[in-house]
Each structure stands twice: as structure tokens, then as C-alpha cells.
Amino acid sequence: MAIRILSAKLFATKLKATIRSSGKLGFSEATAKILDLESGKFAKFAEDTDNGTLYLIIIDKGSKDAFPIRKSSGYFYAPTTAMFDALGYNYSKGLIIFDLVRQCSLDKELKGKVLFMKQRKE
């Protein structure tokens, strides 16, 4: 039998990301800290074509499929306007907030730190 301790520290902060009125995906300060975000990291996105589930993948090295993580006015964001426009998100009427849920089981397959993006109901 293998037993592991589940640290409260890992569950103390709810991870979230927000599509701002500009279409950029912004990260809360707590989320940025836990995900170890910094300029020079990158965000990729994956969509489950069967059910529309959206995943965020944080990677250390850029690729043609990745958005750079940038910092402005003390918060981190990814310049995702064109992507969210193409996916049909209507962020111009207000913020769209996602709870991020870590999906370690997909890290190897998607080659990064994978998070399920669960959109909050309005």
C-alpha cells in the first residue's frame, strides 16, 4: 500500500483565469504564483472536439502553437484575443472567468502543465 499526505497548501487557493474585455487571458496573482508563471513561459490550448472542453497547457519553451506569457501592470496574461474570437467567446459584454483544475494525468501526453478550464456560470 502506498500512502501520501495531501497538503492543505495545495488546495488553499482556487486557481482561476479571466478573459478580459481586451480578449487577453489574465491570471490572478495567486494563480500566477502557484503555476510559477513568468515572462518567458508560454501557454498552449487544447480543445476536446467531442465535448468542447478547453485545456490550458503551461510550457517552458515556445512553439508555433503557443502564446507567450507576458507581464503588465503587475499581472500575467496571454495575448489570446484572436483565439477566443474564433472560439466564439463574447467577452465584450463582461469578464469570462474560468476555474482551473490541474490535470496531471495529461501532462506527459500534452507535454506541459495541464489545467482543465471550467467556465463559471454567469
C-alpha positions in Angstrom: 0.0 0.0 0.0 1.2 3.5 -0.8 0.0 6.4 1.3 0.7 10.0 0.6 -0.2 13.1 2.6 -2.5 15.6 0.8 -1.1 19.0 1.8 -3.7 21.7 2.5 -1.2 24.1 0.9 -2.0 22.6 -2.5 -5.8 23.2 -2.1 -5.8 26.6 -0.2 -6.1 28.7 -3.4 -8.6 28.4 -6.2 -6.8 28.7 -9.5 -8.5 31.0 -12.0 -8.0 32.8 -15.3 -10.2 35.5 -16.8 -10.8 36.6 -20.4 -10.6 40.4 -20.0 -12.6 42.8 -22.2 -9.5 43.0 -24.4 -9.7 39.3 -25.1 -6.4 38.6 -23.2 -6.4 35.7 -20.8 -5.3 37.1 -17.4 -4.2 35.2 -14.4 -4.8 36.1 -10.7 -1.7 36.8 -8.7 -2.3 33.7 -6.6 -2.7 31.6 -9.8 0.5 33.0 -11.3 2.4 32.2 -8.2 1.2 28.6 -7.9 1.7 28.0 -11.7 5.2 29.6 -11.5 4.3 32.0 -14.3 6.9 34.4 -15.6 7.7 36.2 -18.8 9.4 33.7 -21.0 6.9 30.9 -20.3 4.2 30.0 -22.8 0.6 28.9 -22.9 -0.9 26.4 -25.3 -4.5 25.5 -25.5 -6.2 22.2 -26.4 -9.9 21.5 -27.1 -11.6 18.2 -26.8 -13.6 18.1 -30.0 -16.1 15.6 -28.6 -17.4 17.9 -25.8 -15.7 21.3 -26.3 -13.7 21.0 -23.1 -10.8 23.6 -23.1 -7.4 22.9 -21.6 -4.6 25.3 -20.8 -1.1 23.9 -21.0 1.8 25.9 -19.5 5.2 25.2 -21.1 8.7 26.5 -20.7 9.7 26.8 -24.3 7.8 28.4 -27.1 6.4 26.8 -30.2 4.3 27.9 -33.2 1.3 26.7 -31.3 2.0 28.7 -28.1 1.1 32.1 -26.8 3.8 34.0 -24.8 3.1 34.8 -21.2 3.6 38.5 -20.6 3.5 40.7 -17.6 1.9 44.2 -17.5 0.9 46.3 -14.5 1.7 43.5 -12.1 -0.4 40.8 -13.6 0.4 38.0 -16.1 -1.6 37.4 -19.3 -1.5 35.6 -22.7 -2.5 37.6 -25.8 -5.4 35.3 -26.8 -7.9 37.7 -28.4 -7.9 36.1 -31.9 -8.3 32.6 -30.4 -11.2 33.5 -28.2 -12.9 35.3 -31.1 -12.5 32.2 -33.3 -13.9 30.0 -30.5 -17.0 32.3 -30.1 -16.4 33.7 -26.6 -18.3 37.0 -26.2 -16.0 38.7 -23.7 -17.0 42.3 -24.8 -20.1 42.0 -22.6 -18.1 41.3 -19.4 -15.4 39.2 -18.0 -15.4 35.4 -18.6 -14.0 33.6 -15.6 -12.6 30.1 -15.6 -11.7 27.9 -12.6 -8.6 26.0 -13.4 -8.3 22.4 -12.3 -5.0 20.6 -12.5 -4.9 17.6 -14.8 -1.6 15.9 -14.0 -2.6 12.7 -15.9 -2.4 14.7 -19.2 1.0 16.3 -18.6 3.0 13.7 -20.4 0.6 13.4 -23.4 0.3 17.2 -23.9 3.9 17.9 -22.9 3.3 20.6 -20.2 1.5 21.5 -17.0 -2.2 20.9 -18.0 -5.2 22.5 -16.5 -8.9 22.0 -17.3 -10.6 25.3 -17.9 -14.1 25.2 -16.3 -16.1 28.2 -17.2 -18.1 29.7 -14.3 -21.8 30.2 -14.9 -22.9 33.8 -15.2 
